Amino acid sequence: MAADTDLIILDGCTFFYSSENGDVEPKDAEGLFFRDVRHLSQWEVRLDGRELESLTSRRVDYYSARIVGTPPKNGASAAPVSVRRDRFVSEGAHEDVILENLSEQPQDVKLDVVYRSDFADVMEAQEDGNGAGRDWHDVSARSVTLWHERDGYQRGTVLTFNRKGCVSKDRATFQVRLAPREVWRLCIDITPIVDGKRNPPMLRCGGFHDHASKMPMSLDEWLDDAPELVAEDHPSLGRTFRQSLLDLAALRMRPDNVTINAAMPGGGLPWFMTVFGRDSLITAYEAVHVQDDLAQAALETLAEMQATEWDNWRDAEPGKILHELRRGTLAATGRIPHSPYYGSHDSTLLWLIVLDEYERWSGDTAFVRRMEPHARAALRWLEGPADLDADGYLEFRKRSDSDKALDNQGWKDSSNSTLFADGRKAEPPIALCEHQGYAYDARMRTARLLREVWEDEDEAQRLEHDAAELKRRFNKDFWSTSRRHYVLALDAEKQQVDSLTSNIGHLLWSGIVDDARAAATVRRLMGDDMFSGWGIRTMSAKEVGYNPLEYHNGTVWPHDTALIAEGMRRYGFYDEAAKICEALLEATRAFSNQLPEVFAGFPRDETDVPVEYPDALKPQSWAAAAPLLALRTLLGLDVVDGKLRARPVRRGTWGKLGMKKVKVRGGRKNVP
């Protein structure tokens, strides 16, 4: 994650990551990134050879920023010239450098714009690496094109200046005479070249608050289209709601009519602004009652890239929904399998779940009919390749020999995330508990679509029968009689991986938990070893593998906690669901109304200060949407038989709480 003093603006797959004063230094992981490649690795403005000190540096829109600075003071005297940098990203980037003479005396200054492009793949830049390959350049009086080629794959960056200067391969110099109080402007277009196509900026001088083309809704339209939150007693909740909407708008991928044809949510800043399966689908589910177009966009984009053949290198199987798409140099040259990579065992199940949820809220049966072939292909994967040994459970084991392929293919995809209670790693193939829950839910939801939309009663009944049988077997095989909770997984030998983790909360969300075991499951999740006071820990504090700062073995993930609370509501544990949602929403205040993807699992104490997790992404899509799902849980919102139902779990500390203009099947409803 960027430091608090860094500045990041973004537009879909383009983001500009710089220091507070607007500069990008070549030694850092910063830069201008476009479609997973860094097109500027150095970008510095100097006045008379001196670095500028920032007076103000802030985003104006998620895609624009203003930086104002001056050279360092000379003794007690104020600097006579200020420098303003207005920056915009929209496909390419644009920067205005404005000099203003603040004095009554003429000023002669030298302005240098220093630049370099190392064309590092985003995965290399994330690890402070740079791009190897062949570099060359073309220079004219008002422009320079920086070129790079690696293994036959070529990219370029064009810098175009509106004024003549001394332009070279690494800097442009302008000698400027400023009359008293004069303002002088330099306009710079930064245009990435990919596959021979130029991608110029769509916003230029003064583009603050403007709407660049190709995005279905502008930011203002997006905010106007969303429901209104009623939370008069707690203004901070309103700020959190608005921040979630702003972040989700910012994290939308801009359609490019090449790979991405709809404005689906990306992963998160700075390193994951690309197409994801699991992340995008969970985000879409969390936000479906607020902005259902995210779900439609994610479903459509992912369906278009659904696997149709076996490919061991990419862990692809027919019918499978992708895990992650990369469009940088490493993917284009075959060095990594992310073109796309299919190494998640739940994206396909979540796709089916979200398809049903989208239809419930939107009533868009025409779209669902169009998705029928993709849904049936996903079902064939669920009932075929997903079950490696044909025992009725879904197991994963990577086939790719890439060092970037994932050993663990659940949402906790770090290498040490599947541990026994004694700390041993489970050996693959692994059947995660939540994958069985998702498979149950996917069957039940797809059966509804088969019956009500696709008019296939026989297949609907078969799926419901298979789901019931899975639920019966699961509750026998995944329950630990000695520990009195569901286990994390079954390993290669069908041994129970017996650690207590937040994964079991997803079983409540999916509906696979037997009613007789629901109360015990909720009690275990609400114990002091699991509930930190801010959210549900990913692993019990009593397990050997627990560490409150371990990525998946003790931290709190907002989306994880929100899904668990929604599962508790499903089973009628309203007080517990409300307690968790309220804790998560209270945590947003400590994070300036913007939840990070993950924070530490330390217990809440009298300071009421949750602990940051180092390098946590913010904004990140499923964390940004988690407060929206928590609000849905508190309000008890569901669409039943085509009508909105609201059964609040409790008012709690939030006083009067409701939503106006909730979109339901083409209409608008107020809650309560």
C-alpha positions, 0 to 999 in steps of 0.5 A, a space after each residue: 500500500 502507498 504511504 499516507 504521504 503518497 499520492 495515487 489517482 486512477 482510472 480503471 487499468 491506469 494509475 499514477 502513483 507518486 510521492 506527495 510532491 508529485 515526483 516519481 523517483 526511479 528507485 521506488 515502486 512508483 510510476 504511471 502504470 497502464 495495463 499492467 506495465 509501468 510507462 513512467 518510472 521517473 517523473 520529476 519537475 525541477 525549478 532552477 535545478 531544485 526539487 519542489 517542496 509540497 504546499 498541498 497535495 491532494 486528489 480532487 477526483 479519484 482520477 485527478 489531483 492538484 499539487 502546489 509547491 515551491 523551491 526551498 526557501 532562501 533564508 527568510 524570504 518566500 519563494 517568488 515563483 510557485 509551481 502548480 501541477 494538475 494531473 489527470 488519468 483517463 486511459 493515458 495521462 495529462 499534466 499541466 505545470 503552471 508557473 506563477 510569479 508571485 512578486 512584482 519583479 520579473 523572474 527568469 527560471 529554468 523548468 526541467 521535466 525529467 522522465 524515464 520509462 523502465 517498462 517494468 511489468 506490474 509484478 516486477 515493480 511491486 517487488 522493486 524490480 524493473 523491466 529488462 529489454 531493449 530501449 530506444 527513443 525518438 525525439 522532436 521539438 515538442 515530443 519524445 517517444 520512449 520505446 521498449 522491446 522484450 522477447 518480441 513484445 513492444 510498448 512505448 510512451 509518448 510525451 507531447 509538450 505544447 511548447 517548444 523546449 530543449 527535448 532529449 531522451 530523458 528531460 525537457 528544459 524550458 527557459 521561462 521569463 515571467 513578467 510580474 504576477 504572470 502565469 505560464 502554463 506547460 501542457 503535457 500529454 502522456 500516451 501509452 502505446 500498446 500493440 501499436 495503438 496509442 491510448 491518449 488521455 481523454 481528460 486534459 487541462 481543467 478536467 476536474 469533475 469531467 466525465 471521460 467517455 467509455 464509462 457507462 456512468 459518470 461519478 455524479 451519475 453513479 452517486 445519483 443512481 445509488 440509494 440514499 442512506 438514512 442515518 441521521 443519528 450517525 453522520 459518520 455512517 453516512 460518510 462511510 456509505 459515501 466513501 464506499 460508493 466513491 471507492 467502488 466507482 473509482 475501482 471500476 475497470 474502463 471498458 476497452 472493447 478489446 478485453 473488458 467490455 463492461 465496467 466491472 470492479 477491479 481488485 485494489 490499489 495499487 497492484 491489483 487494478 485488473 480483472 479478478 474472478 473471486 474478488 470482483 464477484 464477492 464485491 458485486 454480491 456485497 453491493 448488489 442492493 446498491 449498484 447492481 450494474 457491478 454484478 452485471 458487468 462482472 458476470 458478463 466480462 468473466 463469462 466472455 473469458 470462461 475457459 473452454 479447454 484444458 491448459 495445465 500452464 494456466 490451471 484452466 479447465 472447460 467451464 471454469 471462471 478465471 482467477 486473474 487476468 494480466 495484460 503486461 509484459 510477463 503475461 504477453 511473453 508467456 513468463 507467467 500464466 495470467 493470460 488469464 490464469 484460472 487458479 481459483 476453485 471458487 470463482 466458478 461457484 461464485 459466478 453462479 451464486 451472483 448470477 442468481 442474486 443479480 436476477 433477484 434484484 434486477 429482474 433482468 431475465 433477458 441477460 440471465 437467458 443470455 448467460 444460460 450456456 455459460 451457467 451450464 458450462 459452469 455446472 459441468 465444471 462443478 460436477 466434473 473437473 472440480 471434483 478431482 477424485 469423484 467423491 462428491 467434494 470439490 478438491 484443488 491441486 495446481 497443475 501449473 509449474 509456474 512459480 506464480 501459480 497458486 498452491 492454495 486456491 481458496 480466498 485465503 490463497 497464501 502458501 501457509 493458509 491451510 494449517 492443522 490445529 498443531 500448525 502442520 500444513 495440509 497436503 493437496 489435493 485439498 477440499 476446503 469447507 467453504 467450497 463445499 458450501 458454495 457448491 451447495 448454494 450454487 446448485 440451489 440457486 441455479 435450480 431456481 434459475 432453471 425452474 423460473 427462467 430457463 424452464 428446465 424443471 427436470 434439471 432443477 429437481 436433479 440439482 436440488 436432490 444433489 445439493 441435499 445429498 451434499 449437505 447431508 454428507 458434508 455435515 457428517 464428514 466436515 464436523 469434528 466431534 472432538 472439537 465441536 466445530 466444522 473443520 477447515 478442510 479435508 486433506 489428500 488423505 481425507 483427514 480433517 484439517 482441524 483448525 478453527 478458522 473464519 472459513 466456517 462462517 461462510 458455511 452459514 452464508 451458503 446455507 449448508 450448515 444443519 440447523 442443529 449445528 448453527 447455534 454451535 457454529 455461531 457460538 464458536 465464531 463469537 468467542 473471544 478467540 475468534 471475534 476481536 471486537 472489530 471483526 472475525 479473525 481468520 484463525 482462532 487465537 488458540 491455534 498454533 498457527 495464529 498470529 494477529 499479523 499473519 495475512 490469513 491466520 489471525 488478521 481480520 478481513 472486512 469482506 470475510 466478516 461481512 459475509 459471516 454476519 450475513 450468514 448469521 442473519 440467514 440462520 436467525 441469529 440477529 443479535 450476533 449478526 448486528 453485533 458484528 456489523 456494528 463492530 465493523 462499521 465502528 472500525 471504519 471511523 478509525 480508518 477515516 471511513 475507508 476500510 483497508 482490505 485487511 487489518 490486524 487481529 489484536 483484540 479491541 481494548 479501551 483505546 478503540 484503535 484497530 491496528 493497521 496491517 502493513 501493505 494493506 490495499 486501500 481502496 480495495 474492492 471487496 473491503 470497500 463494499 463490505 460496509 454496504 453488505 453490513 448495512 444490508 444485514 442490519 436492515 434485513 434486506 432480501 428480494 423474495 418472490 420479486 418483492 423487497 423485504 426488510 426485516 431489520 436485525 435490530 436498531 442497535 447503536 445506530 438509531 434510525 436507519 434506512 435507505 431510500 430509492 433502493 432499486 428492485 426489479 426496475 422500481 424503487 423502494 424506501 426502507 423502512 
